[in-house]
Amino acid sequence: MMKRVRLRHVLAAASLLVMPLALADAGDAGLSLRYRAEFVNEDGFDKDALASTVLMRLNYETQRWNAWHGFVEFDYVAEVGSDNFNSAAGTSSARRSVYPVVADPNGADLNQVYVQRGLGAGGVLRVGRQRILLDNQRFVGGVGWRQNEQTYDALSVAYPFNESFEGYYAYVNNVNRVFGNDVDAGDNKSNSHLLEGRWKTAPGTLLVHAYLLDNDDVAVFSTQTVGLAWKGKSRVGGKAVDYRARYARQDDRASNPNSYSADYWRLDGGLDISAVRLELGVEILGAGDDSGGAFGTPLATLYAFNGWTDRFLSTPADGLEDRFVSVAGKVGKVGWLVVGHDFTSDRGSVDYGRELGVSFSTKLGAKDEYSVLLRGATFNGKSGFADATKAWLMVSRKVR
């Protein structure tokens, strides 16, 4: 589990971060709070889970000095009221094994700490523990939905060579996963390279990438994923349509015990019809060849893809095809969203099941300082996949 600390230690650490503001007019401090209640009913467990947790995030950014500046961010996750859930990976006691997983262990974490230098023309060199969010986070992301974020010990460079082309490179030495650094699953030693090139043109944007992962602790996460993505807009019947297409090829790399190749495809688009937005698409994570393995996304922000009930955090051996549709709109200050998924295998067209999710969000307070989210989803499993129902209430506020 994340390193447990007493509240006074948390406050002491927080005061050390904020103290420079009290001593001099320098730097910038930030504080945000996020409360979430998460309910899970899942076949195969004797009891339902109810996780009630709050995240306190405190950060401090120094002033610039010769194009350099520093940043430090401290997180603390606390259980408030109910701890009837399994936070996974050995982060909670054995008595919680009767509950489904809610991967929000309590404790303290140094979320980010880095130094950064501006390179001119908008370029940035960053060294240290940092957030890395590439493209739509399908392959590399921060898992920001969970209370303890995924960050990276890395050296990264982003540089816009001209108005139409930007390049990105990162060398990743360690992946700090959502389970914290006091359990083996929380730290993945890495010798990985992330490369992207992005061209902006009048019709749209082309992205090419190569993610070369070498994970010393989880060998099956060692993969080479090379691909490209296109994002554009056009008009159909007088209406503006935006669309996205993506393809990638993945092979085993380094010490991965599986020798395989697998393909990834995604095509989706959306259009606004009056005050309602309609989106639909298909995503395929291919099955590997007979030697084993399937297309995997070990660094992704997985909650954003393949349903909110998290039935497919790892790709089944026969791959995954996800056909999805969503409808969204707004009534006054309340935004609403309905999402449906139909899941089958890539190889053999086996029916895995269907999911339906509904979400409502709004802002509250005199200055809209509170963000409120109410969300629910239910998965009807087939072919051995367990039924599951989840619900969330989340309230967040950026204090400063």
C-alpha positions in Angstrom: 0.0 0.0 0.0 1.0 3.6 -0.2 3.2 4.6 2.7 0.9 5.3 5.6 1.5 8.5 7.5 -0.2 10.3 10.4 -2.3 13.4 9.6 0.2 15.6 11.4 2.9 14.4 9.0 0.6 15.2 6.1 0.0 18.7 7.4 3.8 19.2 8.1 4.6 18.2 4.5 1.9 20.5 3.2 3.2 23.4 5.2 6.7 22.9 3.8 5.3 23.3 0.3 3.3 26.4 1.1 5.8 28.1 3.3 7.7 29.9 0.5 4.5 31.8 -0.2 4.5 33.1 3.4 8.1 34.1 3.2 8.3 35.8 -0.2 6.2 36.7 -3.1 7.5 33.8 -5.2 6.1 30.8 -6.9 2.6 29.5 -7.0 0.8 26.9 -4.8 -2.3 24.9 -5.6 -4.7 22.8 -3.5 -7.5 20.6 -4.8 -9.9 18.2 -3.1 -11.9 15.3 -4.6 -14.4 13.1 -2.7 -15.7 9.9 -4.3 -18.1 7.2 -3.2 -17.9 4.1 -5.4 -20.3 1.2 -5.2 -19.7 -2.2 -6.9 -22.0 -5.2 -7.2 -20.2 -8.1 -9.0 -21.1 -11.7 -9.5 -18.7 -14.0 -7.7 -18.3 -11.9 -4.5 -20.2 -12.5 -1.3 -20.6 -8.8 -0.5 -21.0 -5.5 -2.4 -18.2 -2.9 -2.2 -18.6 0.7 -1.0 -15.5 2.8 -1.1 -15.7 6.3 0.4 -12.4 8.2 -0.2 -11.1 11.7 -0.5 -8.0 12.9 -2.4 -6.1 16.0 -1.2 -3.6 17.3 -3.8 -1.2 20.0 -2.9 1.4 21.4 -5.3 4.0 24.1 -5.6 5.6 25.6 -8.7 8.7 27.8 -8.3 9.5 31.0 -10.1 11.5 30.8 -13.3 15.3 31.2 -13.1 17.3 31.2 -16.4 14.5 29.4 -18.2 14.4 26.7 -15.4 11.7 26.1 -12.8 10.7 23.3 -10.4 7.4 21.6 -9.5 6.4 19.3 -6.7 3.0 17.7 -6.1 1.9 15.7 -3.0 -1.2 13.5 -2.8 -2.9 12.1 0.2 -5.8 9.6 -0.1 -8.0 8.9 3.0 -10.8 6.5 3.6 -13.8 8.4 5.0 -16.7 6.4 6.5 -16.7 3.2 4.5 -13.7 0.9 3.8 -15.8 -2.1 2.6 -13.7 -2.6 -0.6 -10.6 -4.4 -1.8 -8.0 -1.8 -3.0 -6.1 -4.6 -4.7 -2.5 -5.7 -5.2 -2.0 -6.4 -1.4 -2.8 -2.8 -0.4 -5.7 -3.8 1.9 -6.1 -6.5 4.6 -7.1 -10.1 3.9 -10.6 -9.4 5.4 -11.4 -7.2 2.4 -11.0 -10.1 -0.1 -14.8 -10.7 0.1 -15.4 -7.4 -1.6 -14.9 -6.4 -5.3 -11.9 -4.3 -6.2 -11.9 -0.5 -6.0 -8.3 0.4 -6.7 -8.0 3.5 -4.4 -5.6 2.6 -1.6 -5.2 5.1 1.2 -2.0 6.8 2.1 0.5 9.4 0.9 2.3 9.7 -2.4 4.8 12.0 -4.0 2.9 12.4 -7.2 5.2 14.6 -9.2 8.5 16.3 -8.7 10.6 17.6 -11.6 12.7 20.4 -13.0 11.8 21.9 -16.4 13.5 24.1 -18.9 12.0 26.1 -21.7 13.7 25.4 -25.0 12.5 28.4 -27.0 9.7 28.3 -29.6 7.5 26.6 -27.0 9.7 23.5 -26.5 10.0 21.9 -23.0 12.7 19.7 -21.4 11.4 18.0 -18.2 13.4 15.7 -15.9 11.9 13.9 -12.9 8.6 12.3 -11.8 5.9 13.6 -14.1 2.5 13.2 -15.7 2.7 11.8 -19.3 -0.6 12.0 -21.2 -0.1 11.1 -24.9 -2.8 11.8 -27.4 -6.1 10.4 -26.1 -4.3 8.3 -23.5 -5.3 5.0 -25.2 -1.7 3.8 -25.0 0.1 6.1 -22.5 -1.8 8.0 -19.8 -2.2 9.0 -16.2 -5.2 6.9 -15.0 -6.5 10.2 -13.6 -9.9 8.6 -12.7 -8.3 6.7 -9.8 -7.5 8.7 -6.6 -3.8 7.8 -6.8 -2.6 8.8 -10.3 -0.1 7.0 -12.5 3.1 9.0 -13.1 6.4 8.4 -14.6 10.1 8.8 -13.6 11.3 10.1 -16.9 13.2 12.5 -19.1 10.9 14.0 -21.7 11.3 16.6 -24.5 8.5 18.2 -26.5 9.5 20.5 -29.3 7.5 22.3 -32.0 9.9 22.4 -35.0 7.5 24.7 -36.9 3.9 25.6 -37.1 2.8 22.3 -38.5 5.1 19.7 -36.9 5.8 18.8 -33.2 7.9 16.0 -31.9 7.9 14.3 -28.5 10.3 11.9 -26.9 10.5 10.4 -23.4 12.8 7.9 -21.7 10.9 6.2 -18.8 12.9 4.7 -16.0 10.0 3.8 -13.7 6.2 3.7 -13.8 4.5 4.7 -10.6 1.2 2.9 -10.7 -2.0 3.5 -8.9 -1.2 1.0 -6.1 1.6 3.1 -4.5 5.2 2.3 -3.9 4.9 0.1 -0.8 3.7 -3.0 -2.9 5.5 -4.7 -5.7 2.7 -3.9 -8.2 3.0 -0.2 -7.5 6.5 0.3 -9.0 7.5 -1.1 -12.4 11.1 -0.6 -13.3 11.4 0.3 -16.9 13.8 1.0 -19.8 11.3 2.4 -22.2 11.2 4.9 -25.0 8.1 6.9 -26.1 8.2 8.7 -29.5 5.6 10.8 -31.3 5.4 13.1 -34.3 2.4 15.2 -35.0 1.6 17.0 -38.3 -1.2 19.6 -38.4 -2.7 20.2 -41.9 -5.7 22.0 -43.2 -7.8 18.8 -43.5 -6.8 17.4 -40.1 -4.0 16.1 -37.8 -1.7 13.1 -38.4 0.0 11.4 -35.5 2.7 8.7 -35.8 4.1 7.0 -32.8 6.4 4.3 -31.5 6.1 3.1 -27.9 9.0 0.8 -27.0 8.3 -0.7 -23.6 10.7 -2.8 -21.6 9.2 -3.6 -18.2 11.6 -5.3 -15.8 8.9 -6.3 -13.3 6.0 -7.4 -15.5 7.5 -9.1 -18.5 4.3 -9.4 -20.5 4.1 -5.5 -20.5 7.2 -5.4 -22.6 5.9 -4.5 -26.1 6.7 -2.5 -29.2 3.7 -0.6 -30.5 4.0 1.4 -33.8 1.1 3.1 -35.4 -0.6 6.2 -36.8 -3.8 8.1 -36.2 -5.8 10.7 -38.1 -8.2 13.2 -36.8 -10.3 15.4 -39.1 -13.5 17.1 -39.9 -15.9 17.2 -42.9 -19.5 18.1 -43.8 -22.2 15.6 -44.4 -25.7 16.8 -45.4 -24.8 20.3 -44.3 -23.7 19.2 -40.8 -20.1 19.2 -39.4 -18.8 15.7 -38.7 -15.6 15.0 -36.8 -13.9 11.6 -37.2 -10.9 9.8 -35.9 -9.1 6.7 -37.4 -6.2 4.8 -35.8 -4.1 1.7 -36.6 -1.2 0.2 -34.7 0.8 -3.0 -34.8 2.2 -4.5 -31.6 5.0 -7.1 -31.2 6.6 -8.7 -28.2 9.8 -7.0 -27.0 12.6 -7.5 -24.5 11.8 -10.3 -22.0 8.2 -10.8 -22.9 7.6 -14.6 -22.7 5.0 -14.5 -25.5 6.2 -14.2 -29.1 3.3 -12.6 -31.0 2.1 -9.8 -33.3 -1.4 -8.2 -33.0 -3.2 -5.3 -34.6 -5.3 -2.4 -33.2 -8.0 -0.6 -35.1 -10.3 2.2 -34.1 -12.7 4.3 -36.1 -15.2 6.7 -34.5 -16.9 9.9 -35.3 -19.5 12.4 -34.0 -21.9 15.1 -35.0 -24.1 17.6 -33.3 -27.9 17.4 -34.0 -29.6 20.4 -32.5 -28.6 20.4 -28.8 -27.6 16.7 -28.8 -24.2 15.2 -29.7 -24.2 11.7 -31.2 -21.0 9.6 -31.4 -20.4 6.0 -32.5 -17.5 3.8 -33.4 -15.7 0.5 -33.2 -12.4 -0.5 -31.5 -10.6 -3.7 -32.1 -7.7 -5.0 -29.9 -6.5 -8.0 -32.0 -5.8 -11.5 -30.9 -2.2 -12.6 -31.3 -1.1 -15.6 -33.3 -1.1 -19.2 -32.0 2.0 -18.6 -29.8 -0.1 -16.5 -27.4 -0.5 -12.9 -26.5 -3.1 -10.2 -27.6 -2.9 -6.5 -28.2 -2.3 -4.9 -24.7 -2.3 -1.4 -23.4 -0.5 -1.6 -20.0 0.1 2.2 -19.7 -3.3 3.3 -20.8 -5.9 5.3 -18.9 -8.2 2.2 -19.2 -11.3 3.6 -17.5 -11.8 5.9 -20.6 -12.2 2.9 -22.9 -14.2 -0.3 -23.2 -16.8 0.6 -20.6 -16.9 2.1 -17.1 -17.3 -1.2 -15.3 -13.7 -2.1 -16.1 -14.4 -5.6 -17.4 -11.6 -5.5 -19.9 -8.6 -4.0 -18.1 -6.6 -6.7 -19.8 -7.3 -7.9 -23.3 -8.8 -11.4 -23.5 -6.7 -14.1 -25.3 -9.1 -14.0 -28.3 -8.9 -10.2 -28.5 -11.7 -7.7 -28.1 -14.1 -5.9 -30.5 -16.0 -3.0 -28.9 -18.9 -1.4 -30.8 -20.1 1.7 -29.0 -22.5 4.6 -29.3 -23.1 7.6 -27.1 -25.6 10.4 -26.9 -24.9 13.6 -24.9 -26.6 16.9 -24.1 -27.3 19.5 -21.5 -30.4 20.7 -19.7 -29.6 24.0 -18.0 -26.4 23.5 -16.0 -26.7 19.7 -16.0 -24.8 17.8 -18.6 -26.0 14.2 -19.4 -24.4 11.3 -21.2 -25.6 7.8 -22.2 -23.1 5.3 -23.5 -23.7 1.7 -24.8 -21.1 -1.0 -25.6 -21.4 -4.3 -27.4 -18.4 -6.6 -26.7 -17.3 -9.6 -28.8 -14.0 -11.4 -29.4 -11.8 -10.5 -32.3 -11.1 -14.2 -33.0 -14.3 -16.3 -33.3 -16.8 -13.6 -32.6 -17.7 -14.9 -29.2 -20.3 -12.8 -27.3 -18.7 -11.2 -24.2 -21.7 -9.1 -23.2 -23.0 -5.6 -23.2 -22.8 -2.5 -21.0 -25.0 0.6 -20.5 -23.8 3.7 -18.7 -25.5 6.9 -17.7 -23.8 10.0 -16.3 -24.8 13.5 -15.0 -22.5 16.4 -14.2 -22.9 20.0 -13.1 -21.2 22.9 -11.3 -22.3 24.2 -8.0 -21.4 27.2 -5.7 -21.5 30.9 -6.1 -18.5 30.8 -8.5 -19.1 27.2 -9.8 -16.2 26.1 -7.6 -17.7 22.6 -7.1 -17.8 20.0 -9.8 -20.3 17.2 -9.2 -20.6 13.9 -11.0 -23.2 11.2 -10.7 -22.6 8.1 -12.8 -23.8 4.5 -13.1 -23.1 1.5 -15.4 -24.2 -2.1 -15.6 -22.6 -4.9 -17.5 -24.5 -8.0 -18.6 -21.8 -10.6 -19.1 -21.8 -13.6 -21.5 -19.4 -16.5 -22.1 -18.0 -16.6 -18.6 -17.7 -12.8 -18.0 -19.3 -11.8 -14.7 -22.2 -9.4 -14.4 -21.3 -6.1 -12.7 -23.0 -2.9 -11.6 -21.2 0.2 -10.5 -22.2 3.6 -9.3 -20.2 6.8 -8.4 -20.8 10.1 -6.7 -17.9 12.5 -7.0 -17.5 16.0 -5.8 -14.3 18.0 -6.4 -13.0 21.5 -5.8 -9.9 23.4 -6.7 -9.3 25.6 -3.7 -6.5 27.7 -5.2 
